[in-house]
């Protein structure tokens, strides 16, 4: 049996076992994806344990992505740019770290908006954490000309912008969240990478009045599937994109690395994940 894991704290809510389990059954593979709860001080020891146990690798979720970057002996370009890893692969030559979050977001946006929809356009990105880093890379690959990075703490947005400015082509414009109203009319896409609106957290309170009617709104949160931000955007007639697409597409390269098969994102997979999200 081929084995892989999803490591995080907490991790009980993770849909990764459902997602990978769906593909394992679809492709008739003898394998499993298991949840690996580990507090930060337990992370390195847990990685060593599952490596000894013969795991092919692990997906990494919060709060371990930066620790995973430090632990890996090699990194792909995306991991280097993001300074974070969401996939660790165990091989004869050590531990390899990759970042597939940007792939997930890029594919989801292309599926919903079209491959050229953001070329030369302006995007407003909310947040300045690890997910925001991956989002900047994805948006740059999709041809965005300008990315406004807005955060409650302006210094964090400025720091992220300074770190990434020389690594990408898009122009990065950091600012405080309070500048939203002034720049909203310029956006082709509003993208939330914060945890605001996630189950158990307060919703993202944002007035969408100034957003152009043709602008799309994307929230990487997938639980709940329709956040208050997306509900408000839909009510105003905006194209909305939930976080489930990013989750599914970021898992494709992981599944191939773990189990040797290039999987496909399908309506059946999405339906299975929604069913799991709605389970009591």
N, C-alpha and C positions, 0 to 999 in steps of 0.2 A: 504493500500500500504506500502510495506517495502521500507525504504529509506536509502541510504548511499551516501557518498560524496568523492570527491578527493580534498584535500586542498593543495594549493601551491601558489607561487608568482614568475613568472606568472603561470597560469594554463590553459589558453585558448587553448594551444596546446595539452593538455593531451588527450591521446587516451582511457583513462579509461572508460569514458561514452560509447564509441563505443564498447569496449571490453565487459564490463558488460551488456550493452544493447543487444549485440548479444546473450549472454547466457540467459538473462531474457526472450527473445523471444523464444529461442530454448527450454527452459524448461517450458514455459508457466507460468512464475511467474509474479505476479502483483507487480512490484517494479521499482525503478529508481536509477540511479547513477548520481549525479549532480556535476558540477564544483563549487568549493568554493574558489574564489580568496581572499587571505588574506595576507597583508604585515606582516612582523615579529611582529610588535607591536600590530597587531590585532589578532594574532593567538589564544591566550588563550580565548579571548572574543568570537571569532567565534566558537571555540570548545564548549564553554558553551552554545552558542545559539542553535547549531544544536542538542546538547544533550537534551536541553529543548524541542526542536521540535520533538523529538522522533526518531531521526536517530539511526540506529543500530550501526553505527560507521563510520569511515572515513579512506581512504587511505591517506598517507602523502607523499608529494614529496618535492623537494628542494624549499625553504631553511629551512624547518621546522622539519627535522627528529630528530635533537638533542633536539629541544624544545619539541617535542612530547615525547621523552624519559623522559625528566624532568617532564613533566606533568602527565605521567602515574603513577598509584599507584602500579602496578605490571608489571613484564616483563618476557618474555620467555628467554631461554638460549641464543638464537641468538641475541636478543636485548641487553642482558647484555654484550655479547662479543663485539658486534659492537658499543655499546654506542649510538645507533640510532634506531628509530622506524619508520616503514612505514605503520603500521596498528594500529589504535586505536579502541578498542571495548568498547561500553558503556553498563555497566551492573549494577545490583543492588548493587554490592560491589565496585563500582567505575569504573575507567578507566584502562583497561588492554592494555599494549603495546606489540606488536610483531614485529619481523623483518622477512619478507618473501623474501627479496631480494636474500639471499643466496640459498633459495629453487629454485627460478627462474633460477639463473645461473647454479646451479648444475644440474637441470633437462634438461636445454638446452644443456649443455655440454655432458651429458649422451646420449641424443637423437642423437646428431650429431657425437660423437666420440666413444660411447660405455662406459659402466659402469666402465671398468677396464683400460681404455686408459691412464689415468694419474697416475695409481698406481706405486709408486716408481720413478716417473719421475720428471724432473725439469721444472718449469713454470716461465716465466718472466712476472711480473705484472707491468703495468704502472699506476702510480697514488698513492695517499696516503690519499684520502678523505674517505667519508662515503661509497661510492660504493666499494672502495678498501678493506675496512674492511669486508664487506659482501663477497667479492670475496675470501679473505683469508680463511674464514670459509668454503665456498663451496669447494675450492680446497683441503683443509685439509680433508674434508669429502670424497672426491674422491680419497684420498690416495696419493696426491702429496708429494714427499719426500723433495723437496727444492722449496722455492718460493723467487725469487729475486724481491724485491720491489724497483722499480726505480722511482724517482721523480725529477723534476727540482730543488726542494729544498730538499737537502739530509737530513736535520734535521727533516723534516716532515716524511720522509720514516723511519728514525731511531726511531722516536717517536712512530710511528705505530707499528713497529717491536717490540720495547720494551714492549709496552702495551699488545700485543697479544702472545708473545713468550711462556708464561707459560700456555696459555689457549688452545693451539693446539699442535698437534704432529709434523707437518711439521717444517723443519728448515727455519727460516726467515732470509734473507740476504739483508739488505737495502743498497742502493747505489744511486749515482747521475745518471741522465739520460745519462751522457757522458760515463758511463761504459757499455752501451748497446752493442757496437761493440765487446767488449772483451768477453762477456758472451753469446751472441746470439747463437753461435754454440752448446751450451749445452741444448737448450730449446726444449721441446716437444710441448709447447704451448706458444704463445705470447698473452697476454690478456690486452686490453686497457680499463681502467676504468675511464679515464679522459674524459672531454667534448670536447677535441680537435677533430675537424672533424664534430661536430654537426652543423646543419644548422645555419648559421650566425656567425660561429667561424672559425678561420684558421684551415686548415687540419693538421694532425699529420705528421710532416716531419721526417720520419724514414727510414734509408737505410736497406733494408731487405736482403742484399747480404749474410750476414753471417748466416742466419737462415737455419737450415737443411731442406732439401727438404720434409722430412716427417713430419715436424712440422705444427701444425694448428695455425690459427690466428683468434682470437675472438675480436669483438668490441662491447661493450654494448650500443653504440650509435645506435638508430634505425631511426633517421631522420637526414640525408638521410639513407635509408636502406643499400646502399653500400657506405661506406665512402671511402676516398682516400686510407686509410690503407688497407681496404679489397680489393679494386680494384687492388692495387699494388701486394698484396699477391696472388690473384687469377691469375694475369698475370704470376706469377712465379710458378704456379702450386700447391700452398698450399691449403689445405682444409680451407674454411672460414666459420665463424659463425657470423651472424649479431645479433643485440640486440633485435630483435622482440621476439625470443624464451624466453629470460629472462623475458621480459615484460609480456608475456602470462602466463608463469608458475608461476610467483610470484603472479599473480592475483587469482589463483585457491583457495588457502586457504582463501583469503579475501572474495571471492564470497561465499564460504561455510559458513564462519562466519556471513556474512551479510544476506544471503538469504536461508540458510539451505540446499543447494544442492551442492554435489561435482561435479564440472564441468569438462569438458574434453577439452584439447587443440587439435584442429582438423585443417586440411587444409582449411576448410571453414572459420574458425575464422581468420586464417592468411590472407586469401584472402580478407576478410572484412576489416581488419586493413590496408592492403596495399592499398586498394581502398580509405580508409579515408586519408591515408598519401598522396596520389597522387591527392586528391581533390583540386580544385583551391581555 
